[in-house]
Amino acid sequence: MAQPRLSVRKIREVLRLRFEAGLPERQIAASLSMARSTVQECLRRVREAGLSWPLPDGLDDGVLEARLYPVDPVAPDFPLPDFARIHAELARKGVTRRLLWQEYRTAHPEGCEYSAFCDHYRRWSSTQDAVLRRTHAAGDQLFVDYAGLTAKVVDPATGEILPAQVFVAVLGHSSYTYAEATWTQTAADWIGAHVRAFAFFGGSPAAVVPDNLKSGVTKADRYDPDLNPAYQEFARHYGLAILPARVRKPRDKASVESGVLLVERWILARLRDATFFSLAALNDAIRILVAELNQKPFQKREGSRASIFAATDRPALRALPDSPYEYATWKKAKVHLDYHVEIERRYYSVPHPLIGKTVDVRLTASGVEIFHRGTRLAVHRRSSLRGSFTTTAEHRPARHQAVVELSHERLLRDAERIGPCTAAVIGQQVHGRVHPEQTLRRSLGILRLAKDFDAARLEAACQRALSLGSTSYRTLRALIQAPAQSELPGLSIPAHDNLRGPSYYQ
């Protein structure tokens, strides 16, 4: 039976864990929740394709997939046996493979020969490995989860009681524990708590074992879970593996389950009657009690969490990178005709050949990175000005400035057909904006008003806008929708014989 075809993202992660992290095949399989044979198949295809790590620059996802999977495997032209039933039958005393093959051929005369029958069964059974028994070597695994109970923080302004989530991290070997309160369980708080836990431990483990929280695992699956892109990026930043626990398998994370129970009993229960007016004050109290918990002697084991951590876990942890991970969010965006993408009403340029394509955008607090098929193509400083354009000159096509000016001339000609006031307003747009693409957008929006309403009303609105000194799109639309008082029907009284006139009062 053919091995499942891996996504390119999974292939890159297999190579990273094998050649950067130096993990064995079994650990890689456990980290990515796949069969060991699938990892072996991936590495075999990489070797046969003549690739090495790190992968060559410019090798995007499409080229890599084509080199690893040049042709689709041909499905057998005979019915395959029910290997699950065969596997169960072989456990019965006296049942052999040849007997089962003979029964198979009786039911399917066109079926495969005995040697192929055995080969297919052998490949199928190799994917049914027994569950890997997890060991807790020093500095190896960190178990993380949120406590079931919440802490309380009182808003000093309103008196409202706000619940705070409690993050718990436990090192598998020493059970050395870290806890902190966060407002939410969103990805930003989830990953931020990891970063602060690493700073508390003074190093990073080889692997992190989380529960299937949506902030970390977007799609829980025993064989092929999907991690949050930011969580996966966090793992690459620290060079560690993510080993999501299986759904409804608490023994996969027994250390953190017991750690959560201790935090709830040793910390949250002791703070149940305390009043805190800020998250920082709550975390100060948690920090003191966590230190006491780690110093508390074991009942059935020599030493304490702190002493075993100092002797074994701390020396085995990996050194932290020079800078901590900066949380980032990912979005998809389509490249507009002006070779810009719109992110939160701000516009950032990309190379013009990508017009019409969908790109991946990575947003941090300070920067914007734009990727296409795994290749980073643009980096910008994040703008704080709504409606602003951030453009790199190299992203423009050749002679594009001349094309932009020609477009301005065409818009001016269209405006002159409507009227002189409209032409004057468009002229102000052309000469009053620094960025040409911004000018085009504003001018097109103004001329669109002639279709949304009519040309005469747009011309009248432009005349009033010029007198007011405000020629923005919003102003013009408002003037069209709310005509001037002078344009309303007159209220004058017509002349007739009953009017006395001013001479009557003399």
C-alpha positions in Angstrom: 0.0 0.0 0.0 1.4 3.4 -1.0 2.6 5.7 1.7 0.4 8.8 2.3 1.5 11.8 0.4 2.9 14.5 2.8 2.2 18.2 2.4 5.3 20.3 1.5 5.0 22.0 4.9 5.3 18.6 6.7 8.2 17.7 4.5 10.1 20.8 5.4 9.4 20.2 9.1 10.6 16.5 8.8 13.9 17.8 7.3 14.3 20.5 10.0 13.8 18.1 12.9 16.1 15.5 11.3 19.0 17.7 10.3 18.8 20.7 12.6 17.3 19.3 15.8 19.0 15.9 15.2 16.0 13.9 16.3 15.7 10.2 15.4 13.0 9.0 13.1 10.8 7.7 15.9 10.9 11.1 17.7 10.1 12.9 14.4 7.2 10.6 13.8 5.9 11.3 17.3 6.4 15.0 17.0 4.4 15.2 13.7 1.9 12.5 14.7 2.7 10.3 11.7 4.0 6.8 11.2 7.7 6.2 11.3 7.5 4.6 7.9 6.1 7.8 6.6 9.2 9.7 7.9 11.4 7.1 6.3 9.6 7.4 3.0 10.0 11.2 3.1 13.8 11.0 3.8 14.1 8.4 1.1 12.5 10.6 -1.5 14.7 13.5 -0.5 17.8 11.3 -1.0 16.7 10.0 -4.3 15.9 13.6 -5.5 19.5 14.6 -4.7 18.5 17.2 -2.2 20.4 18.2 1.0 19.6 20.4 4.0 19.4 23.3 4.1 17.4 23.3 0.9 18.7 25.4 -2.0 17.7 29.1 -2.1 14.8 29.8 -4.4 13.4 26.2 -4.1 9.7 27.1 -3.6 7.0 24.6 -2.5 5.9 23.8 -6.1 9.4 22.9 -7.3 10.1 20.8 -4.2 6.8 18.9 -4.5 7.5 18.2 -8.2 11.0 16.8 -7.4 9.8 14.6 -4.6 6.7 13.3 -6.3 7.5 13.3 -10.0 4.7 10.8 -10.9 1.8 9.5 -8.9 2.1 5.9 -7.8 0.1 3.5 -10.0 -2.7 1.8 -8.1 -2.7 -2.1 -8.3 -5.1 -3.5 -10.9 -6.4 -6.2 -8.4 -8.5 -6.0 -5.3 -6.4 -5.6 -2.1 -7.1 -7.9 0.8 -8.7 -6.6 4.0 -5.4 -6.3 6.0 -7.1 -5.3 9.2 -9.1 -8.6 9.2 -6.0 -10.6 8.2 -4.1 -9.0 11.0 -6.8 -10.1 13.5 -7.0 -13.6 12.0 -3.2 -14.1 12.3 -3.5 -13.6 16.1 -5.6 -16.8 16.2 -3.8 -20.1 16.9 -3.0 -22.2 13.8 -3.9 -19.5 11.3 -1.1 -18.8 8.7 -0.6 -16.3 5.9 -0.7 -19.0 3.3 -4.1 -20.1 4.6 -5.5 -16.6 4.5 -4.0 -16.1 1.0 -5.8 -19.2 -0.2 -9.1 -17.9 1.2 -8.4 -14.5 -0.5 -7.8 -16.2 -3.9 -10.9 -18.2 -3.5 -12.9 -15.0 -3.1 -10.9 -13.1 -5.7 -9.5 -15.4 -8.4 -8.0 -12.3 -10.1 -6.1 -11.4 -6.9 -2.3 -11.1 -6.4 0.1 -14.0 -5.9 1.3 -15.1 -2.5 4.6 -13.1 -2.5 2.8 -9.9 -3.4 0.2 -10.7 -0.8 2.9 -11.0 1.9 4.7 -7.8 0.6 1.5 -5.7 0.8 0.7 -7.0 4.3 4.2 -6.3 5.5 4.0 -2.7 4.2 0.6 -2.3 5.9 1.7 -3.7 9.2 4.7 -1.5 9.3 2.3 1.5 9.7 0.7 -0.1 12.7 3.6 0.4 15.2 2.8 0.1 18.9 2.3 3.4 20.8 5.7 5.0 21.7 6.3 4.9 25.5 7.2 8.4 26.5 10.2 8.8 28.8 11.2 12.0 30.7 14.8 12.5 30.1 16.4 15.7 31.6 15.6 18.8 29.6 13.6 16.8 27.0 9.9 17.6 27.3 7.9 20.5 28.7 4.2 19.8 29.3 1.9 22.8 29.0 -1.8 23.4 29.5 -4.4 25.8 31.1 -5.9 25.1 34.5 -9.6 24.3 34.6 -10.1 26.9 37.3 -9.7 30.7 36.8 -8.4 33.4 39.1 -10.3 36.6 39.8 -9.3 40.2 39.1 -11.4 43.2 40.2 -11.7 46.1 37.8 -10.9 49.1 40.1 -12.9 51.5 38.0 -16.2 49.5 37.8 -15.9 46.8 40.4 -16.5 44.1 37.8 -14.9 40.7 38.5 -12.9 39.6 35.5 -11.8 36.0 35.2 -8.1 35.3 34.4 -6.8 32.1 32.8 -3.9 30.3 34.5 -1.2 28.8 32.3 0.8 25.9 33.7 4.1 24.5 32.4 5.8 21.4 33.9 9.2 19.9 33.0 8.8 16.1 32.6 11.9 15.0 34.4 12.0 17.2 37.5 8.3 18.3 37.6 9.7 21.9 38.0 6.6 24.1 37.6 5.9 27.5 36.1 2.5 29.3 36.3 1.1 32.6 35.3 -2.2 34.3 34.7 -3.3 35.7 31.3 -6.5 37.4 30.3 -7.3 34.9 27.5 -6.3 31.6 25.9 -5.8 33.2 22.5 -2.7 32.5 20.5 -1.0 35.7 21.6 -1.4 34.9 25.3 -0.7 31.2 24.8 2.6 31.7 22.9 3.6 34.7 25.1 3.2 32.5 28.2 5.6 29.9 26.6 8.2 32.6 26.0 8.0 33.8 29.6 8.2 30.2 30.8 11.4 29.6 28.9 12.8 32.8 30.4 11.8 31.4 33.9 13.5 28.1 33.2 16.6 29.8 31.7 16.5 27.6 28.6 14.2 25.7 26.2 13.4 22.0 26.1 13.8 19.7 23.1 10.0 19.3 22.8 6.8 20.9 24.0 3.7 18.7 24.7 0.5 20.8 24.6 -3.1 19.8 24.8 -5.2 20.3 21.6 -6.0 23.9 22.4 -7.2 25.8 19.3 -4.5 28.5 19.9 -1.8 25.8 19.3 -3.5 23.0 17.3 -6.0 24.2 14.6 -7.0 20.7 13.7 -6.6 17.8 16.1 -5.8 14.5 14.4 -4.0 11.4 15.6 -1.9 11.1 12.5 -1.8 14.6 10.8 -2.6 17.5 13.2 -2.4 21.0 11.9 -0.6 23.5 14.1 -1.3 27.2 14.3 1.2 28.8 11.9 2.4 31.2 14.7 2.9 28.2 17.0 4.9 26.3 14.3 7.0 29.4 13.8 7.6 29.7 17.5 8.9 26.1 17.5 11.3 26.9 14.6 12.5 30.0 16.5 13.6 27.9 19.5 14.5 24.8 17.4 12.2 22.5 19.3 9.4 20.0 18.3 5.7 20.2 19.1 4.2 16.9 20.3 0.4 17.4 20.6 -1.2 15.0 23.0 -3.8 12.7 21.6 -7.4 13.7 22.0 -8.9 12.3 25.2 -5.6 10.6 26.2 -4.6 12.3 29.5 -1.8 9.9 30.1 0.1 11.5 27.2 0.4 14.6 29.4 0.2 13.1 32.9 2.9 15.5 34.2 1.0 18.6 33.4 -2.3 17.1 34.5 -0.8 16.5 38.0 0.9 19.9 37.8 -2.4 21.6 37.0 -4.0 19.8 39.9 -1.2 21.0 42.2 -1.5 24.6 41.0 -5.3 24.5 41.5 -4.9 23.1 45.1 -1.6 24.8 46.2 -2.0 28.2 44.5 -5.5 29.0 43.3 -7.2 27.5 46.4 -5.0 29.6 48.7 -5.8 32.8 46.7 -9.5 32.2 46.5 -10.3 34.9 49.1 -7.6 37.4 48.0 -8.6 40.5 46.0 -6.4 41.7 43.1 -7.0 44.9 41.2 -4.6 44.1 38.3 -3.2 41.1 36.4 0.3 42.1 37.5 -0.6 41.9 41.2 -2.2 38.5 40.7 1.0 37.2 38.9 3.1 38.6 41.8 1.2 36.4 44.2 1.3 33.4 41.9 5.1 33.8 41.5 5.6 33.6 45.3 3.5 30.5 45.7 5.1 28.8 42.7 8.5 29.3 44.3 7.2 27.6 47.5 5.7 24.8 45.5 9.1 24.1 43.7 10.9 24.2 47.0 8.5 21.9 48.7 10.1 18.4 49.4 8.8 15.4 47.6 6.9 12.8 49.7 8.1 9.7 47.8 11.3 11.0 46.3 14.5 12.6 47.5 14.8 16.3 47.1 12.4 18.9 45.7 11.4 20.1 42.2 13.9 22.9 42.5 16.8 20.7 43.6 16.3 18.2 40.9 15.8 20.9 38.3 19.1 22.5 39.3 21.0 19.2 39.2 19.5 17.7 36.0 17.0 19.7 34.0 18.8 23.1 34.0 22.1 21.8 32.6 20.2 19.8 29.9 18.1 22.7 28.6 19.0 24.4 25.3 20.4 27.9 25.3 17.8 30.5 24.5 18.2 32.5 21.2 19.6 36.0 21.3 16.1 37.5 21.1 12.8 36.0 22.3 10.1 35.1 19.8 7.9 37.9 18.7 4.3 36.8 18.2 3.1 37.1 14.7 -0.3 36.6 13.0 -0.7 35.3 9.4 -3.3 36.4 6.9 -4.0 35.8 3.2 -4.3 38.7 0.8 -4.8 39.2 -2.9 -2.5 41.5 -4.8 -4.4 44.3 -6.4 -3.9 45.8 -9.9 -1.7 48.5 -8.3 0.6 45.7 -7.0 -0.3 46.4 -3.4 -2.1 44.3 -0.7 -4.5 45.7 1.7 -3.9 44.9 5.4 -6.1 46.6 8.0 -6.8 49.5 5.6 -3.2 50.0 4.9 -1.5 49.2 1.6 1.9 47.5 1.1 3.6 46.8 -2.2 4.8 43.5 -3.6 6.7 42.7 -6.8 4.3 43.5 -9.7 4.4 40.0 -11.4 2.3 38.8 -8.5 -0.7 40.9 -9.5 -3.9 38.8 -9.1 -2.1 36.2 -6.9 -2.9 35.3 -3.3 0.0 35.8 -0.9 0.6 35.0 2.8 1.2 38.0 5.1 3.0 37.8 8.4 2.2 40.6 10.8 4.3 41.5 13.9 4.0 44.5 16.1 6.6 46.3 14.0 6.8 44.7 10.6 5.0 43.2 7.6 6.4 40.3 5.7 4.8 39.0 2.5 5.4 35.4 1.2 4.4 33.6 -1.9 4.7 29.8 -2.0 7.0 29.8 1.0 9.4 32.5 -0.4 9.6 35.9 1.3 9.2 38.6 -1.4 8.7 41.8 0.6 9.4 43.3 4.0 7.9 46.6 5.2 7.8 48.5 8.4 4.2 48.4 9.8 2.4 51.6 9.2 0.3 53.2 11.9 -1.5 55.6 9.5 -4.8 54.4 8.2 -5.1 54.6 4.4 -1.3 55.0 3.9 0.7 53.4 1.1 4.1 51.8 1.7 5.8 51.2 -1.6 9.2 49.8 -2.5 10.5 51.3 -5.8 11.8 48.0 -7.1 8.3 46.5 -7.0 7.1 48.8 -9.7 7.2 47.7 -13.3 9.5 49.5 -15.8 8.2 52.9 -16.9 5.3 52.5 -14.6 5.5 56.2 -13.5 4.8 57.2 -17.1 1.8 54.9 -17.2 0.5 56.4 -14.0 0.7 59.9 -15.4 -1.1 58.8 -18.6 -3.8 57.4 -16.3 -4.1 60.8 -14.6 -4.5 62.5 -18.0 -7.3 60.1 -18.9 -9.1 60.8 -15.6 -8.8 64.6 -16.2 -10.3 64.2 -19.7 -13.2 62.3 -18.2 -13.7 65.0 -15.6 -13.7 67.8 -18.2 -16.6 66.1 -20.0 -18.6 66.4 -16.7 -17.8 70.0 -16.1 -15.1 72.5 -15.2 -15.6 72.2 -11.4 -15.2 68.4 -11.6 -12.1 68.8 -13.6 -10.7 71.3 -11.0 -11.4 68.8 -8.2 -9.7 65.9 -10.0 -6.8 68.3 -10.7 -6.4 68.9 -7.0 -6.4 65.2 -6.4 -3.6 64.7 -9.0 -1.4 67.5 -7.6 -2.3 67.2 -3.9 -1.2 63.6 -3.3 2.3 62.3 -2.8 1.7 58.7 -3.9 0.3 58.2 -7.4 -1.6 55.0 -6.6 -3.4 56.8 -3.8 -4.3 59.5 -6.3 -5.8 57.0 -8.8 -8.0 55.5 -6.1 -9.4 58.8 -4.9 -10.0 60.1 -8.5 -11.7 56.9 -9.6 -13.9 57.1 -6.5 -15.0 60.7 -7.3 -15.8 60.0 -10.9 -17.8 57.0 -9.8 -20.2 59.4 -8.1 -21.4 60.5 -11.6 -22.6 56.9 -12.2 -24.0 56.4 -8.6 -26.0 59.7 -8.9 -25.6 61.8 -12.1 -23.1 64.1 -13.7 -25.0 67.3 -13.0 -25.3 66.7 -9.3 -21.6 65.8 -9.2 -20.7 69.0 -11.0 -22.8 71.0 -8.5 -21.2 69.3 -5.6 -17.7 69.9 -6.9 -18.6 73.6 -7.3 -19.7 73.8 -3.6 -16.7 71.7 -2.5 -14.3 74.1 -4.2 -15.9 77.1 -2.4 -15.6 75.2 0.9 -12.0 74.2 0.3 -12.7 70.5 0.9 -12.5 68.2 -2.1 -12.3 64.7 -0.6 -14.5 61.8 -1.8 -16.4 61.8 1.5 -17.2 65.5 1.3 -18.4 65.3 -2.3 -20.7 62.3 -1.5 -22.1 64.1 1.5 -22.8 67.3 -0.6 -24.6 65.2 -3.2 -26.7 63.4 -0.6 -27.5 66.7 1.3 -28.0 69.5 -1.2 -27.6 73.2 -0.2 -30.4 75.1 1.3 -30.6 77.3 -1.7 -31.4 74.3 -3.8 -34.5 73.5 -1.8 -37.9 74.8 -3.1 -38.5 78.5 -2.5 -40.7 79.8 0.3 -41.5 83.3 -1.2 -45.1 84.6 -1.2 -46.5 85.4 -4.6 -47.7 89.0 -5.3 -51.5 89.7 -5.2 -54.0 92.6 -4.5 -54.4 91.8 -0.8 -50.8 92.7 0.1 -50.7 96.0 2.0 -47.1 96.9 1.2 -44.8 99.2 3.2 -46.9 102.4 2.4 -49.8 101.1 4.5 -47.9 101.7 7.7 -46.8 105.3 6.9 
